[in-house]
């Protein structure tokens, strides 16, 4: 009984690993669009929240922004 349970668990693990690698393969084949990035001209101070940075970038005409780097600067980005 214990041996059949052990082999069932091993085969279930194998199937899950196979499915995970197949799902991961689809995301690798997808190409990501290039992003043009520029530091925000209006954001002042340390960038602590992505949502605040994104809101300021929206006012500058960019669709998105994120906090980056050691100095925590707000970087606005858009598709090139």
mmJSON file of the N, C-alpha and C atoms, coordinates in Angstrom:
{"data_MODEL":{"atom_site":{
"group_PDB":["ATOM","ATOM","ATOM","ATOM","ATOM","ATOM","ATOM","ATOM","ATOM","ATOM","ATOM","ATOM","ATOM","ATOM","ATOM","ATOM","ATOM","ATOM","ATOM","ATOM","ATOM","ATOM","ATOM","ATOM","ATOM","ATOM","ATOM","ATOM","ATOM","ATOM","ATOM","ATOM","ATOM","ATOM","ATOM","ATOM","ATOM","ATOM","ATOM","ATOM","ATOM","ATOM","ATOM","ATOM","ATOM","ATOM","ATOM","ATOM","ATOM","ATOM","ATOM","ATOM","ATOM","ATOM","ATOM","ATOM","ATOM","ATOM","ATOM","ATOM","ATOM","ATOM","ATOM","ATOM","ATOM","ATOM","ATOM","ATOM","ATOM","ATOM","ATOM","ATOM","ATOM","ATOM","ATOM","ATOM","ATOM","ATOM","ATOM","ATOM","ATOM","ATOM","ATOM","ATOM","ATOM","ATOM","ATOM","ATOM","ATOM","ATOM","ATOM","ATOM","ATOM","ATOM","ATOM","ATOM","ATOM","ATOM","ATOM","ATOM","ATOM","ATOM","ATOM","ATOM","ATOM","ATOM","ATOM","ATOM","ATOM","ATOM","ATOM","ATOM","ATOM","ATOM","ATOM","ATOM","ATOM","ATOM","ATOM","ATOM","ATOM","ATOM","ATOM","ATOM","ATOM","ATOM","ATOM","ATOM","ATOM","ATOM","ATOM","ATOM","ATOM","ATOM","ATOM","ATOM","ATOM","ATOM","ATOM","ATOM","ATOM","ATOM","ATOM","ATOM","ATOM","ATOM","ATOM","ATOM","ATOM","ATOM","ATOM","ATOM","ATOM","ATOM","ATOM","ATOM","ATOM","ATOM","ATOM","ATOM","ATOM","ATOM","ATOM","ATOM","ATOM","ATOM","ATOM","ATOM","ATOM","ATOM","ATOM","ATOM","ATOM","ATOM","ATOM","ATOM","ATOM","ATOM","ATOM","ATOM","ATOM","ATOM","ATOM","ATOM","ATOM","ATOM","ATOM","ATOM","ATOM","ATOM","ATOM","ATOM","ATOM","ATOM","ATOM","ATOM","ATOM","ATOM","ATOM","ATOM","ATOM","ATOM","ATOM","ATOM","ATOM","ATOM","ATOM","ATOM","ATOM","ATOM","ATOM","ATOM","ATOM","ATOM","ATOM","ATOM","ATOM","ATOM","ATOM","ATOM","ATOM","ATOM","ATOM","ATOM","ATOM","ATOM","ATOM","ATOM","ATOM","ATOM","ATOM","ATOM","ATOM","ATOM","ATOM","ATOM","ATOM","ATOM","ATOM","ATOM"],
"id":[1,2,3,4,5,6,7,8,9,10,11,12,13,14,15,16,17,18,19,20,21,22,23,24,25,26,27,28,29,30,31,32,33,34,35,36,37,38,39,40,41,42,43,44,45,46,47,48,49,50,51,52,53,54,55,56,57,58,59,60,61,62,63,64,65,66,67,68,69,70,71,72,73,74,75,76,77,78,79,80,81,82,83,84,85,86,87,88,89,90,91,92,93,94,95,96,97,98,99,100,101,102,103,104,105,106,107,108,109,110,111,112,113,114,115,116,117,118,119,120,121,122,123,124,125,126,127,128,129,130,131,132,133,134,135,136,137,138,139,140,141,142,143,144,145,146,147,148,149,150,151,152,153,154,155,156,157,158,159,160,161,162,163,164,165,166,167,168,169,170,171,172,173,174,175,176,177,178,179,180,181,182,183,184,185,186,187,188,189,190,191,192,193,194,195,196,197,198,199,200,201,202,203,204,205,206,207,208,209,210,211,212,213,214,215,216,217,218,219,220,221,222,223,224,225,226,227,228,229,230,231,232,233,234,235,236,237,238,239,240],
"type_symbol":["N","C","C","N","C","C","N","C","C","N","C","C","N","C","C","N","C","C","N","C","C","N","C","C","N","C","C","N","C","C","N","C","C","N","C","C","N","C","C","N","C","C","N","C","C","N","C","C","N","C","C","N","C","C","N","C","C","N","C","C","N","C","C","N","C","C","N","C","C","N","C","C","N","C","C","N","C","C","N","C","C","N","C","C","N","C","C","N","C","C","N","C","C","N","C","C","N","C","C","N","C","C","N","C","C","N","C","C","N","C","C","N","C","C","N","C","C","N","C","C","N","C","C","N","C","C","N","C","C","N","C","C","N","C","C","N","C","C","N","C","C","N","C","C","N","C","C","N","C","C","N","C","C","N","C","C","N","C","C","N","C","C","N","C","C","N","C","C","N","C","C","N","C","C","N","C","C","N","C","C","N","C","C","N","C","C","N","C","C","N","C","C","N","C","C","N","C","C","N","C","C","N","C","C","N","C","C","N","C","C","N","C","C","N","C","C","N","C","C","N","C","C","N","C","C","N","C","C","N","C","C","N","C","C","N","C","C","N","C","C"],
"label_atom_id":["N","CA","C","N","CA","C","N","CA","C","N","CA","C","N","CA","C","N","CA","C","N","CA","C","N","CA","C","N","CA","C","N","CA","C","N","CA","C","N","CA","C","N","CA","C","N","CA","C","N","CA","C","N","CA","C","N","CA","C","N","CA","C","N","CA","C","N","CA","C","N","CA","C","N","CA","C","N","CA","C","N","CA","C","N","CA","C","N","CA","C","N","CA","C","N","CA","C","N","CA","C","N","CA","C","N","CA","C","N","CA","C","N","CA","C","N","CA","C","N","CA","C","N","CA","C","N","CA","C","N","CA","C","N","CA","C","N","CA","C","N","CA","C","N","CA","C","N","CA","C","N","CA","C","N","CA","C","N","CA","C","N","CA","C","N","CA","C","N","CA","C","N","CA","C","N","CA","C","N","CA","C","N","CA","C","N","CA","C","N","CA","C","N","CA","C","N","CA","C","N","CA","C","N","CA","C","N","CA","C","N","CA","C","N","CA","C","N","CA","C","N","CA","C","N","CA","C","N","CA","C","N","CA","C","N","CA","C","N","CA","C","N","CA","C","N","CA","C","N","CA","C","N","CA","C","N","CA","C","N","CA","C","N","CA","C","N","CA","C","N","CA","C","N","CA","C","N","CA","C"],
"label_alt_id":[null,null,null,null,null,null,null,null,null,null,null,null,null,null,null,null,null,null,null,null,null,null,null,null,null,null,null,null,null,null,null,null,null,null,null,null,null,null,null,null,null,null,null,null,null,null,null,null,null,null,null,null,null,null,null,null,null,null,null,null,null,null,null,null,null,null,null,null,null,null,null,null,null,null,null,null,null,null,null,null,null,null,null,null,null,null,null,null,null,null,null,null,null,null,null,null,null,null,null,null,null,null,null,null,null,null,null,null,null,null,null,null,null,null,null,null,null,null,null,null,null,null,null,null,null,null,null,null,null,null,null,null,null,null,null,null,null,null,null,null,null,null,null,null,null,null,null,null,null,null,null,null,null,null,null,null,null,null,null,null,null,null,null,null,null,null,null,null,null,null,null,null,null,null,null,null,null,null,null,null,null,null,null,null,null,null,null,null,null,null,null,null,null,null,null,null,null,null,null,null,null,null,null,null,null,null,null,null,null,null,null,null,null,null,null,null,null,null,null,null,null,null,null,null,null,null,null,null,null,null,null,null,null,null,null,null,null,null,null,null],
"label_comp_id":["UNK","UNK","UNK","UNK","UNK","UNK","UNK","UNK","UNK","UNK","UNK","UNK","UNK","UNK","UNK","UNK","UNK","UNK","UNK","UNK","UNK","UNK","UNK","UNK","UNK","UNK","UNK","UNK","UNK","UNK","UNK","UNK","UNK","UNK","UNK","UNK","UNK","UNK","UNK","UNK","UNK","UNK","UNK","UNK","UNK","UNK","UNK","UNK","UNK","UNK","UNK","UNK","UNK","UNK","UNK","UNK","UNK","UNK","UNK","UNK","UNK","UNK","UNK","UNK","UNK","UNK","UNK","UNK","UNK","UNK","UNK","UNK","UNK","UNK","UNK","UNK","UNK","UNK","UNK","UNK","UNK","UNK","UNK","UNK","UNK","UNK","UNK","UNK","UNK","UNK","UNK","UNK","UNK","UNK","UNK","UNK","UNK","UNK","UNK","UNK","UNK","UNK","UNK","UNK","UNK","UNK","UNK","UNK","UNK","UNK","UNK","UNK","UNK","UNK","UNK","UNK","UNK","UNK","UNK","UNK","UNK","UNK","UNK","UNK","UNK","UNK","UNK","UNK","UNK","UNK","UNK","UNK","UNK","UNK","UNK","UNK","UNK","UNK","UNK","UNK","UNK","UNK","UNK","UNK","UNK","UNK","UNK","UNK","UNK","UNK","UNK","UNK","UNK","UNK","UNK","UNK","UNK","UNK","UNK","UNK","UNK","UNK","UNK","UNK","UNK","UNK","UNK","UNK","UNK","UNK","UNK","UNK","UNK","UNK","UNK","UNK","UNK","UNK","UNK","UNK","UNK","UNK","UNK","UNK","UNK","UNK","UNK","UNK","UNK","UNK","UNK","UNK","UNK","UNK","UNK","UNK","UNK","UNK","UNK","UNK","UNK","UNK","UNK","UNK","UNK","UNK","UNK","UNK","UNK","UNK","UNK","UNK","UNK","UNK","UNK","UNK","UNK","UNK","UNK","UNK","UNK","UNK","UNK","UNK","UNK","UNK","UNK","UNK","UNK","UNK","UNK","UNK","UNK","UNK","UNK","UNK","UNK","UNK","UNK","UNK"],
"label_asym_id":["A","A","A","A","A","A","A","A","A","A","A","A","A","A","A","A","A","A","A","A","A","A","A","A","A","A","A","A","A","A","A","A","A","A","A","A","A","A","A","A","A","A","A","A","A","A","A","A","A","A","A","A","A","A","A","A","A","A","A","A","A","A","A","A","A","A","A","A","A","A","A","A","A","A","A","A","A","A","A","A","A","A","A","A","A","A","A","A","A","A","A","A","A","A","A","A","A","A","A","A","A","A","A","A","A","A","A","A","A","A","A","A","A","A","A","A","A","A","A","A","A","A","A","A","A","A","A","A","A","A","A","A","A","A","A","A","A","A","A","A","A","A","A","A","A","A","A","A","A","A","A","A","A","A","A","A","A","A","A","A","A","A","A","A","A","A","A","A","A","A","A","A","A","A","A","A","A","A","A","A","A","A","A","A","A","A","A","A","A","A","A","A","A","A","A","A","A","A","A","A","A","A","A","A","A","A","A","A","A","A","A","A","A","A","A","A","A","A","A","A","A","A","A","A","A","A","A","A","A","A","A","A","A","A","A","A","A","A","A","A"],
"label_entity_id":["1","1","1","1","1","1","1","1","1","1","1","1","1","1","1","1","1","1","1","1","1","1","1","1","1","1","1","1","1","1","1","1","1","1","1","1","1","1","1","1","1","1","1","1","1","1","1","1","1","1","1","1","1","1","1","1","1","1","1","1","1","1","1","1","1","1","1","1","1","1","1","1","1","1","1","1","1","1","1","1","1","1","1","1","1","1","1","1","1","1","1","1","1","1","1","1","1","1","1","1","1","1","1","1","1","1","1","1","1","1","1","1","1","1","1","1","1","1","1","1","1","1","1","1","1","1","1","1","1","1","1","1","1","1","1","1","1","1","1","1","1","1","1","1","1","1","1","1","1","1","1","1","1","1","1","1","1","1","1","1","1","1","1","1","1","1","1","1","1","1","1","1","1","1","1","1","1","1","1","1","1","1","1","1","1","1","1","1","1","1","1","1","1","1","1","1","1","1","1","1","1","1","1","1","1","1","1","1","1","1","1","1","1","1","1","1","1","1","1","1","1","1","1","1","1","1","1","1","1","1","1","1","1","1","1","1","1","1","1","1"],
"label_seq_id":[1,1,1,2,2,2,3,3,3,4,4,4,5,5,5,6,6,6,7,7,7,8,8,8,9,9,9,10,10,10,11,11,11,12,12,12,13,13,13,14,14,14,15,15,15,16,16,16,17,17,17,18,18,18,19,19,19,20,20,20,21,21,21,22,22,22,23,23,23,24,24,24,25,25,25,26,26,26,27,27,27,28,28,28,29,29,29,30,30,30,31,31,31,32,32,32,33,33,33,34,34,34,35,35,35,36,36,36,37,37,37,38,38,38,39,39,39,40,40,40,41,41,41,42,42,42,43,43,43,44,44,44,45,45,45,46,46,46,47,47,47,48,48,48,49,49,49,50,50,50,51,51,51,52,52,52,53,53,53,54,54,54,55,55,55,56,56,56,57,57,57,58,58,58,59,59,59,60,60,60,61,61,61,62,62,62,63,63,63,64,64,64,65,65,65,66,66,66,67,67,67,68,68,68,69,69,69,70,70,70,71,71,71,72,72,72,73,73,73,74,74,74,75,75,75,76,76,76,77,77,77,78,78,78,79,79,79,80,80,80],
"pdbx_PDB_ins_code":[null,null,null,null,null,null,null,null,null,null,null,null,null,null,null,null,null,null,null,null,null,null,null,null,null,null,null,null,null,null,null,null,null,null,null,null,null,null,null,null,null,null,null,null,null,null,null,null,null,null,null,null,null,null,null,null,null,null,null,null,null,null,null,null,null,null,null,null,null,null,null,null,null,null,null,null,null,null,null,null,null,null,null,null,null,null,null,null,null,null,null,null,null,null,null,null,null,null,null,null,null,null,null,null,null,null,null,null,null,null,null,null,null,null,null,null,null,null,null,null,null,null,null,null,null,null,null,null,null,null,null,null,null,null,null,null,null,null,null,null,null,null,null,null,null,null,null,null,null,null,null,null,null,null,null,null,null,null,null,null,null,null,null,null,null,null,null,null,null,null,null,null,null,null,null,null,null,null,null,null,null,null,null,null,null,null,null,null,null,null,null,null,null,null,null,null,null,null,null,null,null,null,null,null,null,null,null,null,null,null,null,null,null,null,null,null,null,null,null,null,null,null,null,null,null,null,null,null,null,null,null,null,null,null,null,null,null,null,null,null],
"Cartn_x":[0.821,0.0,0.869,1.904,2.766,3.563,3.946,4.718,3.865,2.595,1.734,1.428,1.283,1.051,2.282,3.451,4.697,4.864,4.554,4.678,3.626,2.429,1.409,1.864,2.44,2.919,4.058,4.949,6.051,5.542,4.574,4.039,3.251,2.555,1.835,2.812,3.909,4.938,5.535,5.794,6.333,5.373,4.084,3.09,3.021,3.079,3.032,4.262,5.44,6.651,6.59,6.067,5.936,4.997,3.868,2.911,3.509,4.287,4.893,5.903,6.677,7.645,6.946,5.852,5.109,4.466,3.93,3.341,4.403,5.555,6.647,7.207,7.129,7.652,6.859,5.555,4.74,5.111,5.436,5.766,7.141,8.023,9.352,9.279,8.388,8.303,7.661,6.958,6.292,7.312,7.249,8.162,7.561,8.396,7.939,8.291,7.368,7.598,8.692,9.428,10.46,9.818,10.49,9.983,10.999,10.505,11.335,11.149,12.259,12.205,12.885,12.329,12.919,12.593,13.509,13.202,12.078,11.252,10.155,10.699,10.115,10.539,9.806,8.619,7.79,7.83,8.273,8.271,9.393,9.08,10.07,10.254,11.48,11.771,12.003,12.115,12.324,11.04,11.174,10.018,9.751,8.606,8.293,7.188,6.247,5.116,4.984,4.821,4.676,3.431,2.362,1.115,1.272,2.031,2.273,3.107,4.12,4.984,4.177,3.35,2.543,1.564,1.011,0.075,0.777,2.002,2.75,3.141,3.525,3.891,2.695,1.503,0.301,0.13,0.423,0.303,1.362,2.452,3.511,3.3,2.223,1.93,2.445,2.88,3.356,2.295,2.132,1.106,1.479,2.775,3.176,4.459,4.712,5.942,6.235,7.515,7.89,9.124,9.256,10.399,11.566,12.741,13.896,15.172,16.138,17.501,17.774,19.052,19.508,18.967,18.868,18.377,16.859,16.175,14.701,14.104,14.408,13.885,12.657,11.766,10.576,10.926,10.78,11.103,9.796,9.514,8.332,8.687,7.756,8.031,6.798,7.067,6.026,6.576,5.711,6.201,6.874,7.966,8.688,7.987],
"Cartn_y":[-1.183,0.0,1.253,1.277,2.456,2.647,1.557,1.659,2.206,1.807,2.33,3.81,4.206,5.611,6.445,5.905,6.6,6.745,5.703,5.804,6.75,6.773,7.722,9.157,9.416,10.764,11.171,10.238,10.536,10.828,10.06,10.305,11.62,11.95,13.217,14.389,14.266,15.298,15.46,14.353,14.391,15.101,14.805,15.44,16.939,17.333,18.755,19.487,18.872,19.493,19.623,18.609,18.656,19.781,19.914,20.969,22.347,22.491,23.783,24.192,23.236,23.579,23.894,23.239,23.539,24.913,25.28,26.605,27.685,27.44,28.398,28.592,27.575,27.664,28.668,28.771,29.71,31.148,31.458,32.836,33.223,32.272,32.581,32.943,32.34,32.584,33.927,34.513,35.777,36.915,37.787,38.924,40.097,40.797,41.948,43.205,44.154,45.399,46.203,46.969,47.826,48.971,49.41,50.529,51.662,52.854,54.047,54.614,54.896,55.34,56.69,57.507,58.805,59.181,59.816,60.248,61.284,61.251,62.195,63.597,64.574,65.961,66.608,66.114,66.75,66.062,64.813,64.082,64.593,64.954,65.487,64.528,64.381,63.552,62.095,61.26,59.827,59.167,58.256,57.536,56.33,56.335,55.26,54.343,54.872,54.064,54.16,53.008,52.964,53.714,53.659,54.313,55.832,56.416,57.855,58.24,57.461,57.716,57.604,56.59,56.401,57.553,58.086,59.205,60.457,60.709,61.872,61.682,60.48,60.205,60.388,60.062,60.295,61.782,62.642,64.082,64.573,63.822,64.189,63.563,62.777,62.189,60.779,60.124,58.749,57.833,56.626,55.724,55.023,54.983,54.233,54.802,54.489,54.894,53.963,53.875,53.008,53.56,53.201,53.626,52.7,53.301,52.475,53.016,52.138,52.51,52.707,52.914,53.119,54.425,55.448,56.755,56.839,55.761,55.679,56.843,56.877,57.907,57.387,58.286,57.942,57.944,56.79,56.642,56.422,57.311,57.189,56.354,55.523,54.717,54.623,54.362,54.187,53.286,52.663,51.856,52.747,52.263,53.047,52.981],
"Cartn_z":[0.0,0.0,0.0,0.849,0.936,-0.339,-0.987,-2.23,-3.363,-3.441,-4.5,-4.265,-3.015,-2.699,-3.045,-2.788,-3.105,-4.615,-5.381,-6.836,-7.406,-6.824,-7.275,-7.024,-5.871,-5.546,-6.478,-6.783,-7.691,-9.093,-9.575,-10.912,-10.96,-9.899,-9.838,-9.868,-9.146,-9.157,-10.551,-11.225,-12.586,-13.536,-13.456,-14.319,-14.036,-12.765,-12.418,-12.936,-12.833,-13.358,-14.873,-15.541,-16.998,-17.412,-16.715,-17.044,-16.779,-15.725,-15.4,-16.469,-16.967,-18.005,-19.319,-19.614,-20.837,-20.759,-19.594,-19.438,-19.511,-18.933,-18.967,-20.355,-21.189,-22.539,-23.371,-23.155,-23.922,-23.622,-22.39,-22.05,-22.566,-22.742,-23.252,-24.737,-25.472,-26.898,-27.238,-26.289,-26.558,-26.525,-27.517,-27.571,-26.806,-26.098,-25.34,-26.115,-26.128,-26.838,-26.143,-26.928,-26.351,-25.596,-24.537,-23.753,-23.807,-24.065,-23.968,-22.567,-21.893,-20.508,-20.364,-19.479,-19.17,-17.724,-17.028,-15.659,-15.659,-14.657,-14.544,-14.272,-14.944,-14.754,-13.581,-13.243,-12.221,-10.867,-10.802,-9.529,-8.655,-7.426,-6.488,-5.319,-4.866,-3.703,-4.065,-3.015,-3.209,-3.687,-4.589,-5.12,-4.223,-3.56,-2.636,-3.112,-3.902,-4.359,-5.867,-6.496,-7.946,-8.4,-7.619,-8.026,-8.068,-7.123,-7.162,-8.376,-8.643,-9.797,-11.089,-11.203,-12.41,-12.603,-11.515,-11.613,-12.123,-11.64,-12.115,-13.574,-13.94,-15.334,-16.266,-15.799,-16.607,-16.919,-15.946,-16.193,-17.175,-17.315,-18.259,-19.635,-19.799,-21.102,-21.306,-20.245,-20.322,-19.738,-20.285,-19.763,-18.458,-18.106,-16.921,-16.342,-15.088,-14.419,-13.266,-12.891,-11.777,-11.074,-9.795,-8.989,-9.279,-9.506,-9.839,-9.24,-9.14,-8.807,-7.333,-7.058,-5.695,-5.135,-5.99,-5.547,-5.557,-5.938,-5.958,-6.737,-8.031,-8.901,-9.633,-9.99,-10.744,-12.225,-12.873,-14.288,-15.05,-15.992,-16.835,-18.056,-18.516,-19.707,-20.586,-21.869,-22.875,-23.965,-24.761,-25.887,-26.915,-27.487,-28.504,-29.855],
"occupancy":[1.0,1.0,1.0,1.0,1.0,1.0,1.0,1.0,1.0,1.0,1.0,1.0,1.0,1.0,1.0,1.0,1.0,1.0,1.0,1.0,1.0,1.0,1.0,1.0,1.0,1.0,1.0,1.0,1.0,1.0,1.0,1.0,1.0,1.0,1.0,1.0,1.0,1.0,1.0,1.0,1.0,1.0,1.0,1.0,1.0,1.0,1.0,1.0,1.0,1.0,1.0,1.0,1.0,1.0,1.0,1.0,1.0,1.0,1.0,1.0,1.0,1.0,1.0,1.0,1.0,1.0,1.0,1.0,1.0,1.0,1.0,1.0,1.0,1.0,1.0,1.0,1.0,1.0,1.0,1.0,1.0,1.0,1.0,1.0,1.0,1.0,1.0,1.0,1.0,1.0,1.0,1.0,1.0,1.0,1.0,1.0,1.0,1.0,1.0,1.0,1.0,1.0,1.0,1.0,1.0,1.0,1.0,1.0,1.0,1.0,1.0,1.0,1.0,1.0,1.0,1.0,1.0,1.0,1.0,1.0,1.0,1.0,1.0,1.0,1.0,1.0,1.0,1.0,1.0,1.0,1.0,1.0,1.0,1.0,1.0,1.0,1.0,1.0,1.0,1.0,1.0,1.0,1.0,1.0,1.0,1.0,1.0,1.0,1.0,1.0,1.0,1.0,1.0,1.0,1.0,1.0,1.0,1.0,1.0,1.0,1.0,1.0,1.0,1.0,1.0,1.0,1.0,1.0,1.0,1.0,1.0,1.0,1.0,1.0,1.0,1.0,1.0,1.0,1.0,1.0,1.0,1.0,1.0,1.0,1.0,1.0,1.0,1.0,1.0,1.0,1.0,1.0,1.0,1.0,1.0,1.0,1.0,1.0,1.0,1.0,1.0,1.0,1.0,1.0,1.0,1.0,1.0,1.0,1.0,1.0,1.0,1.0,1.0,1.0,1.0,1.0,1.0,1.0,1.0,1.0,1.0,1.0,1.0,1.0,1.0,1.0,1.0,1.0,1.0,1.0,1.0,1.0,1.0,1.0,1.0,1.0,1.0,1.0,1.0,1.0],
"B_iso_or_equiv":[0.0,0.0,0.0,0.0,0.0,0.0,0.0,0.0,0.0,0.0,0.0,0.0,0.0,0.0,0.0,0.0,0.0,0.0,0.0,0.0,0.0,0.0,0.0,0.0,0.0,0.0,0.0,0.0,0.0,0.0,0.0,0.0,0.0,0.0,0.0,0.0,0.0,0.0,0.0,0.0,0.0,0.0,0.0,0.0,0.0,0.0,0.0,0.0,0.0,0.0,0.0,0.0,0.0,0.0,0.0,0.0,0.0,0.0,0.0,0.0,0.0,0.0,0.0,0.0,0.0,0.0,0.0,0.0,0.0,0.0,0.0,0.0,0.0,0.0,0.0,0.0,0.0,0.0,0.0,0.0,0.0,0.0,0.0,0.0,0.0,0.0,0.0,0.0,0.0,0.0,0.0,0.0,0.0,0.0,0.0,0.0,0.0,0.0,0.0,0.0,0.0,0.0,0.0,0.0,0.0,0.0,0.0,0.0,0.0,0.0,0.0,0.0,0.0,0.0,0.0,0.0,0.0,0.0,0.0,0.0,0.0,0.0,0.0,0.0,0.0,0.0,0.0,0.0,0.0,0.0,0.0,0.0,0.0,0.0,0.0,0.0,0.0,0.0,0.0,0.0,0.0,0.0,0.0,0.0,0.0,0.0,0.0,0.0,0.0,0.0,0.0,0.0,0.0,0.0,0.0,0.0,0.0,0.0,0.0,0.0,0.0,0.0,0.0,0.0,0.0,0.0,0.0,0.0,0.0,0.0,0.0,0.0,0.0,0.0,0.0,0.0,0.0,0.0,0.0,0.0,0.0,0.0,0.0,0.0,0.0,0.0,0.0,0.0,0.0,0.0,0.0,0.0,0.0,0.0,0.0,0.0,0.0,0.0,0.0,0.0,0.0,0.0,0.0,0.0,0.0,0.0,0.0,0.0,0.0,0.0,0.0,0.0,0.0,0.0,0.0,0.0,0.0,0.0,0.0,0.0,0.0,0.0,0.0,0.0,0.0,0.0,0.0,0.0,0.0,0.0,0.0,0.0,0.0,0.0,0.0,0.0,0.0,0.0,0.0,0.0],
"pdbx_formal_charge":[null,null,null,null,null,null,null,null,null,null,null,null,null,null,null,null,null,null,null,null,null,null,null,null,null,null,null,null,null,null,null,null,null,null,null,null,null,null,null,null,null,null,null,null,null,null,null,null,null,null,null,null,null,null,null,null,null,null,null,null,null,null,null,null,null,null,null,null,null,null,null,null,null,null,null,null,null,null,null,null,null,null,null,null,null,null,null,null,null,null,null,null,null,null,null,null,null,null,null,null,null,null,null,null,null,null,null,null,null,null,null,null,null,null,null,null,null,null,null,null,null,null,null,null,null,null,null,null,null,null,null,null,null,null,null,null,null,null,null,null,null,null,null,null,null,null,null,null,null,null,null,null,null,null,null,null,null,null,null,null,null,null,null,null,null,null,null,null,null,null,null,null,null,null,null,null,null,null,null,null,null,null,null,null,null,null,null,null,null,null,null,null,null,null,null,null,null,null,null,null,null,null,null,null,null,null,null,null,null,null,null,null,null,null,null,null,null,null,null,null,null,null,null,null,null,null,null,null,null,null,null,null,null,null,null,null,null,null,null,null],
"auth_seq_id":[1,1,1,2,2,2,3,3,3,4,4,4,5,5,5,6,6,6,7,7,7,8,8,8,9,9,9,10,10,10,11,11,11,12,12,12,13,13,13,14,14,14,15,15,15,16,16,16,17,17,17,18,18,18,19,19,19,20,20,20,21,21,21,22,22,22,23,23,23,24,24,24,25,25,25,26,26,26,27,27,27,28,28,28,29,29,29,30,30,30,31,31,31,32,32,32,33,33,33,34,34,34,35,35,35,36,36,36,37,37,37,38,38,38,39,39,39,40,40,40,41,41,41,42,42,42,43,43,43,44,44,44,45,45,45,46,46,46,47,47,47,48,48,48,49,49,49,50,50,50,51,51,51,52,52,52,53,53,53,54,54,54,55,55,55,56,56,56,57,57,57,58,58,58,59,59,59,60,60,60,61,61,61,62,62,62,63,63,63,64,64,64,65,65,65,66,66,66,67,67,67,68,68,68,69,69,69,70,70,70,71,71,71,72,72,72,73,73,73,74,74,74,75,75,75,76,76,76,77,77,77,78,78,78,79,79,79,80,80,80],
"auth_comp_id":["UNK","UNK","UNK","UNK","UNK","UNK","UNK","UNK","UNK","UNK","UNK","UNK","UNK","UNK","UNK","UNK","UNK","UNK","UNK","UNK","UNK","UNK","UNK","UNK","UNK","UNK","UNK","UNK","UNK","UNK","UNK","UNK","UNK","UNK","UNK","UNK","UNK","UNK","UNK","UNK","UNK","UNK","UNK","UNK","UNK","UNK","UNK","UNK","UNK","UNK","UNK","UNK","UNK","UNK","UNK","UNK","UNK","UNK","UNK","UNK","UNK","UNK","UNK","UNK","UNK","UNK","UNK","UNK","UNK","UNK","UNK","UNK","UNK","UNK","UNK","UNK","UNK","UNK","UNK","UNK","UNK","UNK","UNK","UNK","UNK","UNK","UNK","UNK","UNK","UNK","UNK","UNK","UNK","UNK","UNK","UNK","UNK","UNK","UNK","UNK","UNK","UNK","UNK","UNK","UNK","UNK","UNK","UNK","UNK","UNK","UNK","UNK","UNK","UNK","UNK","UNK","UNK","UNK","UNK","UNK","UNK","UNK","UNK","UNK","UNK","UNK","UNK","UNK","UNK","UNK","UNK","UNK","UNK","UNK","UNK","UNK","UNK","UNK","UNK","UNK","UNK","UNK","UNK","UNK","UNK","UNK","UNK","UNK","UNK","UNK","UNK","UNK","UNK","UNK","UNK","UNK","UNK","UNK","UNK","UNK","UNK","UNK","UNK","UNK","UNK","UNK","UNK","UNK","UNK","UNK","UNK","UNK","UNK","UNK","UNK","UNK","UNK","UNK","UNK","UNK","UNK","UNK","UNK","UNK","UNK","UNK","UNK","UNK","UNK","UNK","UNK","UNK","UNK","UNK","UNK","UNK","UNK","UNK","UNK","UNK","UNK","UNK","UNK","UNK","UNK","UNK","UNK","UNK","UNK","UNK","UNK","UNK","UNK","UNK","UNK","UNK","UNK","UNK","UNK","UNK","UNK","UNK","UNK","UNK","UNK","UNK","UNK","UNK","UNK","UNK","UNK","UNK","UNK","UNK","UNK","UNK","UNK","UNK","UNK","UNK"],
"auth_asym_id":["A","A","A","A","A","A","A","A","A","A","A","A","A","A","A","A","A","A","A","A","A","A","A","A","A","A","A","A","A","A","A","A","A","A","A","A","A","A","A","A","A","A","A","A","A","A","A","A","A","A","A","A","A","A","A","A","A","A","A","A","A","A","A","A","A","A","A","A","A","A","A","A","A","A","A","A","A","A","A","A","A","A","A","A","A","A","A","A","A","A","A","A","A","A","A","A","A","A","A","A","A","A","A","A","A","A","A","A","A","A","A","A","A","A","A","A","A","A","A","A","A","A","A","A","A","A","A","A","A","A","A","A","A","A","A","A","A","A","A","A","A","A","A","A","A","A","A","A","A","A","A","A","A","A","A","A","A","A","A","A","A","A","A","A","A","A","A","A","A","A","A","A","A","A","A","A","A","A","A","A","A","A","A","A","A","A","A","A","A","A","A","A","A","A","A","A","A","A","A","A","A","A","A","A","A","A","A","A","A","A","A","A","A","A","A","A","A","A","A","A","A","A","A","A","A","A","A","A","A","A","A","A","A","A","A","A","A","A","A","A"],
"auth_atom_id":["N","CA","C","N","CA","C","N","CA","C","N","CA","C","N","CA","C","N","CA","C","N","CA","C","N","CA","C","N","CA","C","N","CA","C","N","CA","C","N","CA","C","N","CA","C","N","CA","C","N","CA","C","N","CA","C","N","CA","C","N","CA","C","N","CA","C","N","CA","C","N","CA","C","N","CA","C","N","CA","C","N","CA","C","N","CA","C","N","CA","C","N","CA","C","N","CA","C","N","CA","C","N","CA","C","N","CA","C","N","CA","C","N","CA","C","N","CA","C","N","CA","C","N","CA","C","N","CA","C","N","CA","C","N","CA","C","N","CA","C","N","CA","C","N","CA","C","N","CA","C","N","CA","C","N","CA","C","N","CA","C","N","CA","C","N","CA","C","N","CA","C","N","CA","C","N","CA","C","N","CA","C","N","CA","C","N","CA","C","N","CA","C","N","CA","C","N","CA","C","N","CA","C","N","CA","C","N","CA","C","N","CA","C","N","CA","C","N","CA","C","N","CA","C","N","CA","C","N","CA","C","N","CA","C","N","CA","C","N","CA","C","N","CA","C","N","CA","C","N","CA","C","N","CA","C","N","CA","C","N","CA","C","N","CA","C","N","CA","C","N","CA","C","N","CA","C","N","CA","C"],
"pdbx_PDB_model_num":[1,1,1,1,1,1,1,1,1,1,1,1,1,1,1,1,1,1,1,1,1,1,1,1,1,1,1,1,1,1,1,1,1,1,1,1,1,1,1,1,1,1,1,1,1,1,1,1,1,1,1,1,1,1,1,1,1,1,1,1,1,1,1,1,1,1,1,1,1,1,1,1,1,1,1,1,1,1,1,1,1,1,1,1,1,1,1,1,1,1,1,1,1,1,1,1,1,1,1,1,1,1,1,1,1,1,1,1,1,1,1,1,1,1,1,1,1,1,1,1,1,1,1,1,1,1,1,1,1,1,1,1,1,1,1,1,1,1,1,1,1,1,1,1,1,1,1,1,1,1,1,1,1,1,1,1,1,1,1,1,1,1,1,1,1,1,1,1,1,1,1,1,1,1,1,1,1,1,1,1,1,1,1,1,1,1,1,1,1,1,1,1,1,1,1,1,1,1,1,1,1,1,1,1,1,1,1,1,1,1,1,1,1,1,1,1,1,1,1,1,1,1,1,1,1,1,1,1,1,1,1,1,1,1,1,1,1,1,1,1]
}}}
